[in-house]
């Protein structure tokens, strides 16, 4: 999918993450991470980020993550919301065809 517009999901509250995604046509992925738990969980956060972007087939985007201690499922859901908003697509939450 193509990132058509900037999008944001999440907050800067404790135990949350704010995800911002921007178009980056033809320049690949640029993932920027700020996290209070970067030393412990930075690799895991980046792995989750890459997995969600792969699920949406996003290959050209700037993704900024500001983590305040979010659980993996929160990170995943914020990324999915930001990707849907940025690509103007809908996510099939129920898993139905």
Backbone as JSON Lines, residues from 0, in Angstrom:
{"i":0,"aa":"X","n":[0.83,-1.18,0.0],"ca":[0.0,0.0,0.0],"c":[0.88,1.25,0.0]}
{"i":1,"aa":"X","n":[0.32,2.3,-0.48],"ca":[1.05,3.56,-0.55],"c":[0.58,4.49,0.56]}
{"i":2,"aa":"X","n":[1.53,5.06,1.28],"ca":[1.2,6.06,2.29],"c":[0.86,7.34,1.55]}
{"i":3,"aa":"X","n":[-0.4,7.76,1.65],"ca":[-0.89,8.89,0.88],"c":[-0.83,10.21,1.66]}
{"i":4,"aa":"X","n":[-0.88,10.11,2.98],"ca":[-0.93,11.31,3.81],"c":[-0.34,11.02,5.18]}
{"i":5,"aa":"X","n":[0.11,12.05,5.89],"ca":[0.59,11.84,7.26],"c":[-0.56,11.38,8.15]}
{"i":6,"aa":"X","n":[-0.23,10.58,9.15],"ca":[-1.25,10.11,10.09],"c":[-0.62,9.88,11.45]}
{"i":7,"aa":"X","n":[-1.44,10.01,12.49],"ca":[-0.99,9.82,13.87],"c":[-2.0,8.94,14.58]}
{"i":8,"aa":"X","n":[-1.5,8.09,15.47],"ca":[-2.36,7.29,16.35],"c":[-1.68,7.18,17.7]}
{"i":9,"aa":"X","n":[-2.47,7.17,18.77],"ca":[-1.93,7.04,20.11],"c":[-1.71,8.39,20.78]}
{"i":10,"aa":"X","n":[-1.25,8.31,22.03],"ca":[-1.03,9.52,22.82],"c":[0.35,9.46,23.46]}
{"i":11,"aa":"X","n":[0.7,10.52,24.14],"ca":[1.96,10.57,24.87],"c":[1.74,10.32,26.36]}
{"i":12,"aa":"X","n":[0.63,9.68,26.69],"ca":[0.33,9.32,28.07],"c":[1.18,8.14,28.51]}
{"i":13,"aa":"X","n":[1.31,7.95,29.8],"ca":[2.04,6.82,30.35],"c":[1.43,5.51,29.85]}
{"i":14,"aa":"X","n":[2.26,4.54,29.54],"ca":[1.87,3.21,29.06],"c":[1.22,3.23,27.68]}
{"i":15,"aa":"X","n":[1.47,4.26,26.9],"ca":[0.95,4.33,25.53],"c":[2.12,4.61,24.59]}
{"i":16,"aa":"X","n":[1.8,4.69,23.32],"ca":[2.79,5.02,22.3],"c":[2.11,5.91,21.27]}
{"i":17,"aa":"X","n":[2.84,6.9,20.79],"ca":[2.33,7.74,19.71],"c":[3.08,7.36,18.44]}
{"i":18,"aa":"X","n":[2.32,6.99,17.43],"ca":[2.88,6.58,16.15],"c":[2.51,7.63,15.11]}
{"i":19,"aa":"X","n":[3.52,8.13,14.42],"ca":[3.3,9.06,13.3],"c":[3.9,8.41,12.06]}
{"i":20,"aa":"X","n":[3.17,8.51,10.96],"ca":[3.65,7.93,9.7],"c":[3.5,8.98,8.61]}
{"i":21,"aa":"X","n":[4.53,9.07,7.77],"ca":[4.57,10.07,6.71],"c":[4.97,9.41,5.39]}
{"i":22,"aa":"X","n":[4.5,9.95,4.27],"ca":[4.93,9.44,2.97],"c":[6.44,9.62,2.79]}
{"i":23,"aa":"X","n":[7.06,8.68,2.1],"ca":[8.49,8.74,1.8],"c":[8.72,8.07,0.44]}
{"i":24,"aa":"X","n":[8.08,8.61,-0.62],"ca":[8.08,7.93,-1.92],"c":[9.47,7.62,-2.46]}
{"i":25,"aa":"X","n":[9.68,6.34,-2.75],"ca":[10.92,5.9,-3.36],"c":[12.14,5.88,-2.46]}
{"i":26,"aa":"X","n":[11.98,6.15,-1.18],"ca":[13.12,6.22,-0.27],"c":[13.12,5.14,0.81]}
{"i":27,"aa":"X","n":[12.25,4.15,0.7],"ca":[12.24,3.05,1.66],"c":[11.68,3.43,3.0]}
{"i":28,"aa":"X","n":[11.98,2.6,3.98],"ca":[11.5,2.82,5.34],"c":[12.54,3.55,6.18]}
{"i":29,"aa":"X","n":[12.07,4.5,6.95],"ca":[12.9,5.22,7.93],"c":[12.13,5.16,9.24]}
{"i":30,"aa":"X","n":[12.57,4.29,10.15],"ca":[11.88,4.11,11.42],"c":[12.7,4.77,12.53]}
{"i":31,"aa":"X","n":[12.05,5.69,13.23],"ca":[12.69,6.43,14.32],"c":[11.99,6.08,15.62]}
{"i":32,"aa":"X","n":[12.77,5.67,16.62],"ca":[12.2,5.22,17.89],"c":[12.77,6.01,19.06]}
{"i":33,"aa":"X","n":[11.86,6.58,19.84],"ca":[12.19,7.15,21.15],"c":[11.4,6.33,22.15]}
{"i":34,"aa":"X","n":[12.06,5.8,23.17],"ca":[11.36,4.94,24.12],"c":[12.02,5.01,25.49]}
{"i":35,"aa":"X","n":[11.18,5.0,26.53],"ca":[11.72,4.95,27.88],"c":[12.28,3.56,28.18]}
{"i":36,"aa":"X","n":[11.95,2.6,27.35],"ca":[12.42,1.22,27.54],"c":[13.24,0.74,26.35]}
{"i":37,"aa":"X","n":[13.88,1.66,25.64],"ca":[14.6,1.31,24.41],"c":[15.7,0.28,24.65]}
{"i":38,"aa":"X","n":[16.43,0.43,25.74],"ca":[17.53,-0.51,26.01],"c":[17.01,-1.93,26.2]}
{"i":39,"aa":"X","n":[15.85,-2.08,26.82],"ca":[15.3,-3.41,27.09],"c":[14.43,-3.94,25.95]}
{"i":40,"aa":"X","n":[13.62,-3.07,25.36],"ca":[12.61,-3.54,24.42],"c":[12.68,-2.91,23.03]}
{"i":41,"aa":"X","n":[13.71,-2.11,22.76],"ca":[13.82,-1.43,21.47],"c":[13.79,-2.38,20.29]}
{"i":42,"aa":"X","n":[14.53,-3.47,20.36],"ca":[14.55,-4.44,19.25],"c":[13.18,-5.05,19.02]}
{"i":43,"aa":"X","n":[12.47,-5.35,20.1],"ca":[11.14,-5.93,20.0],"c":[10.14,-4.93,19.39]}
{"i":44,"aa":"X","n":[10.23,-3.68,19.8],"ca":[9.35,-2.64,19.25],"c":[9.6,-2.49,17.75]}
{"i":45,"aa":"X","n":[10.86,-2.46,17.36],"ca":[11.2,-2.33,15.94],"c":[10.75,-3.56,15.14]}
{"i":46,"aa":"X","n":[10.87,-4.74,15.73],"ca":[10.41,-5.97,15.07],"c":[8.9,-5.92,14.85]}
{"i":47,"aa":"X","n":[8.16,-5.5,15.86],"ca":[6.7,-5.37,15.74],"c":[6.35,-4.35,14.67]}
{"i":48,"aa":"X","n":[7.07,-3.24,14.66],"ca":[6.84,-2.19,13.67],"c":[7.04,-2.71,12.25]}
{"i":49,"aa":"X","n":[8.13,-3.4,12.03],"ca":[8.42,-3.95,10.7],"c":[7.36,-4.98,10.29]}
{"i":50,"aa":"X","n":[6.91,-5.78,11.24],"ca":[5.9,-6.8,10.94],"c":[4.58,-6.16,10.51]}
{"i":51,"aa":"X","n":[4.15,-5.13,11.23],"ca":[2.89,-4.46,10.87],"c":[3.02,-3.78,9.51]}
{"i":52,"aa":"X","n":[4.14,-3.09,9.28],"ca":[4.34,-2.45,7.98],"c":[4.34,-3.49,6.86]}
{"i":53,"aa":"X","n":[4.93,-4.66,7.1],"ca":[4.93,-5.74,6.1],"c":[3.51,-6.25,5.84]}
{"i":54,"aa":"X","n":[2.7,-6.36,6.9],"ca":[1.31,-6.81,6.75],"c":[0.53,-5.85,5.85]}
{"i":55,"aa":"X","n":[0.83,-4.56,5.95],"ca":[0.16,-3.56,5.12],"c":[0.89,-3.34,3.8]}
{"i":56,"aa":"X","n":[1.99,-4.06,3.58],"ca":[2.8,-3.94,2.38],"c":[3.27,-2.5,2.15]}
{"i":57,"aa":"X","n":[3.64,-1.84,3.24],"ca":[4.18,-0.49,3.18],"c":[5.69,-0.59,3.11]}
{"i":58,"aa":"X","n":[6.25,-0.03,2.04],"ca":[7.7,-0.12,1.83],"c":[8.39,1.24,1.8]}
{"i":59,"aa":"X","n":[7.62,2.31,1.67],"ca":[8.17,3.66,1.61],"c":[7.44,4.56,2.6]}
{"i":60,"aa":"X","n":[8.03,4.78,3.76],"ca":[7.4,5.63,4.78],"c":[8.42,6.03,5.83]}
{"i":61,"aa":"X","n":[8.16,7.17,6.44],"ca":[8.89,7.57,7.64],"c":[7.95,7.29,8.8]}
{"i":62,"aa":"X","n":[8.42,6.51,9.76],"ca":[7.61,6.14,10.91],"c":[8.32,6.62,12.17]}
{"i":63,"aa":"X","n":[7.62,7.43,12.95],"ca":[8.17,7.94,14.2],"c":[7.38,7.34,15.36]}
{"i":64,"aa":"X","n":[8.1,6.73,16.29],"ca":[7.48,6.09,17.45],"c":[7.99,6.77,18.72]}
{"i":65,"aa":"X","n":[7.06,7.24,19.54],"ca":[7.42,7.81,20.84],"c":[6.72,6.94,21.88]}
{"i":66,"aa":"X","n":[7.49,6.06,22.5],"ca":[6.96,5.04,23.41],"c":[7.09,5.46,24.86]}
{"i":67,"aa":"X","n":[5.99,5.3,25.59],"ca":[5.97,5.59,27.02],"c":[5.7,4.33,27.84]}
{"i":68,"aa":"X","n":[6.16,3.19,27.32],"ca":[6.01,1.93,28.04],"c":[4.82,1.1,27.62]}
{"i":69,"aa":"X","n":[4.44,1.18,26.35],"ca":[3.27,0.46,25.84],"c":[3.55,-1.04,25.73]}
{"i":70,"aa":"X","n":[2.5,-1.83,25.95],"ca":[2.57,-3.27,25.71],"c":[2.59,-3.52,24.21]}
{"i":71,"aa":"X","n":[3.05,-4.71,23.82],"ca":[3.17,-5.06,22.41],"c":[1.83,-4.94,21.67]}
{"i":72,"aa":"X","n":[0.74,-5.38,22.28],"ca":[-0.56,-5.32,21.61],"c":[-1.01,-3.88,21.39]}
{"i":73,"aa":"X","n":[-0.61,-2.97,22.28],"ca":[-0.93,-1.55,22.1],"c":[-0.11,-0.99,20.94]}
{"i":74,"aa":"X","n":[1.16,-1.34,20.9],"ca":[2.04,-0.89,19.82],"c":[1.47,-1.34,18.48]}
{"i":75,"aa":"X","n":[1.1,-2.61,18.4],"ca":[0.55,-3.18,17.17],"c":[-0.74,-2.45,16.76]}
{"i":76,"aa":"X","n":[-1.64,-2.22,17.7],"ca":[-2.92,-1.58,17.35],"c":[-2.73,-0.13,16.94]}
{"i":77,"aa":"X","n":[-1.82,0.6,17.59],"ca":[-1.55,1.98,17.19],"c":[-0.94,2.03,15.78]}
{"i":78,"aa":"X","n":[-0.04,1.12,15.49],"ca":[0.55,1.06,14.15],"c":[-0.51,0.74,13.1]}
{"i":79,"aa":"X","n":[-1.38,-0.21,13.39],"ca":[-2.44,-0.56,12.45],"c":[-3.35,0.63,12.19]}
{"i":80,"aa":"X","n":[-3.71,1.36,13.24],"ca":[-4.58,2.53,13.08],"c":[-3.89,3.6,12.24]}
{"i":81,"aa":"X","n":[-2.63,3.87,12.52],"ca":[-1.89,4.88,11.76],"c":[-1.76,4.46,10.29]}
{"i":82,"aa":"X","n":[-1.49,3.18,10.04],"ca":[-1.36,2.69,8.66],"c":[-2.68,2.83,7.91]}
{"i":83,"aa":"X","n":[-3.78,2.49,8.55],"ca":[-5.1,2.63,7.9],"c":[-5.37,4.08,7.56]}
{"i":84,"aa":"X","n":[-5.09,4.98,8.5],"ca":[-5.32,6.4,8.25],"c":[-4.42,6.93,7.14]}
{"i":85,"aa":"X","n":[-3.17,6.52,7.14],"ca":[-2.2,7.04,6.16],"c":[-2.45,6.51,4.76]}
{"i":86,"aa":"X","n":[-2.97,5.3,4.65],"ca":[-3.21,4.69,3.34],"c":[-4.67,4.82,2.9]}
{"i":87,"aa":"X","n":[-5.48,5.42,3.76],"ca":[-6.91,5.58,3.5],"c":[-7.58,4.24,3.24]}
{"i":88,"aa":"X","n":[-7.2,3.23,4.03],"ca":[-7.79,1.9,3.89],"c":[-8.5,1.53,5.18]}
{"i":89,"aa":"X","n":[-9.24,0.46,5.1],"ca":[-9.95,-0.04,6.27],"c":[-9.32,-1.35,6.7]}
{"i":90,"aa":"X","n":[-9.29,-1.58,8.0],"ca":[-8.73,-2.81,8.55],"c":[-9.88,-3.75,8.9]}
{"i":91,"aa":"X","n":[-9.75,-4.99,8.52],"ca":[-10.77,-5.99,8.79],"c":[-10.58,-6.53,10.2]}
{"i":92,"aa":"X","n":[-11.13,-5.83,11.19],"ca":[-10.93,-6.16,12.6],"c":[-11.5,-7.53,12.96]}
{"i":93,"aa":"X","n":[-12.55,-7.95,12.28],"ca":[-13.19,-9.22,12.62],"c":[-12.56,-10.42,11.92]}
{"i":94,"aa":"X","n":[-11.69,-10.18,10.96],"ca":[-11.03,-11.26,10.24],"c":[-11.92,-11.96,9.25]}
{"i":95,"aa":"X","n":[-13.0,-11.29,8.84],"ca":[-13.94,-11.88,7.87],"c":[-13.54,-11.48,6.47]}
{"i":96,"aa":"X","n":[-13.92,-12.31,5.5],"ca":[-13.64,-12.01,4.09],"c":[-14.65,-11.04,3.54]}
